[in-house]
Amino acid sequence: MLQGKNVLLGVSAGIAAYKAAHLCRALIKKGANVKVLMTPDSVNFITPLTLSTLSKNPVAIEYFDAKTGEWENHVELAKWADFFLLAPATANTIAKMANGICDNLLLATYFSLPNQNSAYFAPAMDLDMYKHPAIQLNIKKLKEVGNHLIPAEEGELASGLKGEGRMAEVENIVSFIEGRDLPWKNIHLLITAGPTYEAIDPVRFIGNHSSGKMGYAIAETAVERGAKVTLISGPTSLEAPKNVKLIKIQSAAEMFDAVKEHYQKADCLIFSAAVSDYSPKSKANQKIKKKSDALQIELAPTQDILKFVGEHKKENQFLVGFALETENEVENAIGKLQRKNLDLIVLNSLQDQGAGFGYDSNKVTIIDADNNQEEFELKSKAEVAQDILNAVESRW
């Protein structure tokens, strides 16, 4: 699981920081590429020189390096990483991560991770501190947003006491990451995303404002959960998520052909694409010149992809659709779920500020075939992707 992966190793200020050197070596032996982030106080426990030598990469501590004059870009670091591993994770840094406090480079990078499911943390503290209700509440918060707790172990602590709170041994941390029970392992997931463009002539088209961000976020989250993902995408400016099979299309007809080719092999299908309902009946071979009189374009309905798959899905396949509504939202979404034989539908409304096309956030209501409805607050699309996959897991 670590072969060829990019790992950001975060080191916070605890006595267990010395183990970061052994952890860095163990990750590299497994084939990982390692970059180290340190909190400013952690340098009192282990030197950056040690970790830069072992990782063969500069260690990042401050936003600005006065010696080199270079700015450390926390966003680029977060995008680079396949995994973020905080070890040791002190009570202070855990509390900041759980409560949105961002006062150093390590935390800024953590909060910039595209997918919180890629974050792991290994607590290290004294036994009474580890058991304190406030600490346990912060740990619970991190788990709820998708972070993975590598449980503290029992043993002799720096205080001289013996009990739970000791950072997990290096080999156990590595084994935890490699052997994590991925809920979507061996699951083939087919996702559609983005708009479709229906050509009028070689220059112009009929389309919509879909950015594809929601579908791409679902794809990325599903990969982190172990799924084998095929993403059929209309035109977007987004980068392909790592470890995803990307199929690019332009029109509704092309998306239909791609779905027909791949849907039977999928275990779960999530159709988040905003497919055009109509397409010009004929496409002009040359650019249509502007004239003084009105231009009339005859439109024909496109193939209803979601309905086709709903009518042809196998008994063990799970089908999720999306509904973007502007009025009678819940009623229209339930109607669509029933007409198209869906197992789940994700409703979002253009009436909600910060939700819909183009935004990095979304506000959804998830409705299942038994008419159970779960409404969520406005969240980032990465967090919404977690909610959607959680809903699929609980019902499938």
N, C-alpha and C positions, 0 to 999 in steps of 0.2 A: 504493500500500500504506500510505502514511503519512497520507493524507487523513482527517481527523477522528479520528486515533488519539491516545491519551494516551501521551506519552513521558516517562519519568523519565531525565533526563540526569545521570549520576553523574560527579563530577570528583574525582580523587584528586591527591595532591601531587607533580606532576612538572612540568618546565619546559614540557611541551606543553599545560599547562592553559590557556594563553592561547588555544589553538585552540578551546576550548569556546565562546567567544563567537561565533565564526564558525559553529560547528556548531549552536548554538542558533538562530541566524538561518536557517540552511539548512533545519533541520527545520520551522520555522514557515512558511517559504516553501512547503514541500511540503504545508502544511495541517495539520500536527500541533499538538497542544496540548502545551506543554512545561513541566515543573516541574524545577527543578535541585536536586540533592543534592550537598553538598560535604563532604569530609573536613575535620576541623579545620585540618590543616596546609596544605590546598590554598589557603586564603585568602592565603597568602604569595606566591602566584603570579598570582592574578586576584581581583579584589574581588567580593564577593557583590552589591554595588550594580550592577556591570556586567551580571551575569547575571540579576538580578531585573528590571532595566530591559528587557533584550532579551526575556526570557521572559514578561514581564507577570505574573509570579507571585513571591511571596516565595521566597527561597532558604532551604532547610532545611539546617542544619548540626548543631545540638545538639538533644537530646531536649526540653530546656526552654528557652524564650526568656525570659531574665530581664527584658527590656525590656517585652514585651507580657504576660508572665505566662501564656503559652499553652504547652500541651504538644503536641509534634509526634508524631502517631500514625503510627508506621512501618507498622503493619498496614493502616491506611486508605490510606496512600500506595501500598503494594504492590498493594492491590486496585484502586486507581484506574488503574494503569498497564497499557497494552497491551504496551509494550516498556520494558525497562530497558536503558539504554546507558551503559556505563562507558567514558569517554574523556576524558583518558587513563587507562589501567589500569596502575598502577605495580606493580613486583614485590611490594611490601609488601601492597597491597590484593588482588592476585591470590592471594597465599599465604594470606591470611586467608579469602578466599572459598572456596578449595579445601580448607581444613582446618577449617572451622567456627568460626573465631575471630570473635567479634562484639563489637567494642569501640567502635563509633560508630554514629551514626544511619544512615549510608549502608549499612553492612553489615547492620544489623538489618532495614532495608527489603529488601535483596537476599535475605536468608534467609527473608523473609516472602512472597516472590513465590509466588502460587498455582501457577505453572507455570514451571519453570526453562528451558523452551524459549523463553520470551519474553526471555531475557537475552542481551545482546551485550557483548563487551568488546574494546577496541582497545588492545593493549599499547604502552607507550612507555618505552623504557629504552636504556641503552648496549648496544652490540653484544655484548660478552662476557657481560654480565648476561643479555641475552635468550637467548643460546645455552646458558647454564648448565643442566646436567641437572636441578637442583632446580626451576628456573623452568619448564622444558619439561614436567616431571612435573606441576606444578600446573596448567599450561595444559591438559594432557591430562585431568586430573581434571575440570576445568570442562566440557570438551567431552563427557566421558562422561555427565555428568548432564543434558546437553541444552543447555548454553550455546553460543553461537556466537562463534567466534574471528574477529575481523576482523584478518587478519595484518598484522604490522608491515611497513613498507616500507624499502627501502634508500635511503640518502641521507646528508647531513651531519648529524651528531648534536651535541648540546650540548657534548660533550667535545672537539669538534674532529675526532673520528674520522669515518670514513665507513664505512657498512655497514648491516646489517639491525638494526632496533630503533626506527626512527623511526615515530611514530604515523601511521597511514594518513591521507592528506589528506582534508579534510572531504567533498569531493565523492565520494570513493571510499567513505567510510563510509556516506554516504546511499545511494549506488548499491548497496552491498552489502546493506543492509537491504531496499531496494526490489526488488532483482533476485535475492535469495536463491532458490536452486533448492529450492522447497518440494516434498518428495517426494509429498505427497498432493494436489497441485494438480490440479484437475479430477476428483478422486475424490469420489463421493457416498457418504457413510457413514451408515448407519442404526443407531442405538443404542437399546436399551431399558434402562430404569433404574428403580430403586425398587421398592416393593411394589405389590401390588394389594389392594384392599379389596372383600370380597364381602359384600354387605348381607344381614343377617338381618331387620332391620326398619328404619324410618327413623332409628334411633338407633345400633344396634349393627352390627358387621361382624366377619367373619373376616379376619385379616390376618397380617402377620409384622413382624419388627423391621428390615427393610431400610431404610437411610437414603437410598439412591440415590447416596451419595458416590462410589462406584467408577465408576458409569456417567457421572456428571457430570464426573469427572476425565478420563475417556477422551475425552469430547466436547470439553472445553477443550483438551486436548493435541492432538487431531486438527485443530481449527481452527488452532492455531498451526503445524501442519504443512501447512496449505493446504487441508484438506478442506472440502467442503460437507457440513454435518452436520445431520441430522434426528434429534432426540432425543424418543423417546416415553417419557414419564415417569409413573409412578404417583405417589401423594400423597407429597410431601416438603416439608421446610421450606427447601430450598436455593434460592438465586437462580439464574435461568437463566444459563448461560454466555453470554458475548458472542458475537454473530454465529452463533448456533445457532437453528435452527428448532425451537421447543419445542411439542410436542403433549401436553397433559395429559389423563390418563385416570384412572379410578377402579378399574374391575373388570378381570378377566382377559378377559371378553368384549369390553370396549371396547378393550383393548390388542390383541386379535386383529384386530378390525376395522381399527384404525389401521395395524397391520403389513401386513395384506392390501392396504390402499390404497397403501402406499408401498414395499413390499419389492422390487417388480420394477424400480423405478428406481434402486435402490442397487447400487453396485459391491461394497461390503463391508458386512457386517452383523455387529454385535457385540451379543449379547443378554445383558446383565448383570442384567436385572430378575429379582426374586424373585417369580415369578408363582404365585398360589395354585393348588394342584393340584385343590382341590375348592371348590364353591360351594353355598350352600343351594339346594335344589331349588325352593323357593318362598320369596318374600319377603313378610313380613307387611306389610299396608298401614298398620297402626298399631303403636305401641310395644307390645311384648309385656310384660304385667304379671307381676311376680314372684309365684309361687305356691309353696305348700309342697311340692308333689310335683315330681319330676324333669322337666326340659324335654328333649324329644328333637327334634333337627333333622336331617332327612334331607339328605345331601349328594350331589351329583352331580359327576362329574369335569368339569373345565374343558377347553377345547380346548387341545391340546398345540401351542403356537405354534411352538416350536423345531423340532419334528418336521415340522410342516406346511411350514415354509420349507425344511427340509432335503430334503423330498420334491419340492419345486417349484422349487428354486433353478436358475438358469441356469448353463450350463457355465463362464462367466467370473466368476461371483460367488464371493466368499470368505466363509464362514460361521464365526463364532466363538461358542461357547457358554460358559457358566459352570457349575461344579458345586460346591456347598457340601455337604461331606460330614462325617459324624461317625464313620464306621467304614469300613474297607476302602476308603480314599479313592481311591487310584490305580486299583484294580480297577473301582470304580464309575464313576469319571470316564471311563476308557477304554470301558467299556460304553456310557455315554451318548453318547460321541463317535461310536461305531460305529452305534448304533441310530438316531441322528438325522442321520446323514450330514454330520457337521461336518468342517471342515478343521482346526480348532484348538479346544482346550478349556482353560479356565483353572480350575484346581482350587484351592480354599481350604478350610481345615478349621476347624471350631469348636474343635478340640483345641489350636490354636496361640494362645498368649496374645497379645493385641493385634491379632488378625485377625478378620475376620467382620463381622457387623452392627454398625453404629453407630460403629466406630472410624475414626480418620483414617489408620490404617495398615493394611497387609494383607501377608500372606505367601502367595505363590502358587507353584504348579507349572504350567508350560505344557506341554501334550502335543499333538503334531500327529498327523495321520492315519497317519504312518509309525511311530508309537509312540516318536518321539524325545521325551525328557522333559528339561525344564530347570527346576531348582528354584532359587528365589530366597530371599534372606533377608528378614526383616521390614523393610518400607520404608513410606514415606508413600504414600498412594494416588495422588498425583500422579506419584511415581517409578514405581509399578507400572504406571500408564497408559503411561508411556514404554516400559517393558519389553514390554507387550502389543503396542503398535503396532510396536515393533522386531521382535517375533516375526512379526507379520503381514507386514511388509515383506520379511523374509528368506525367507519361504516362498511369497509370492504374486508 
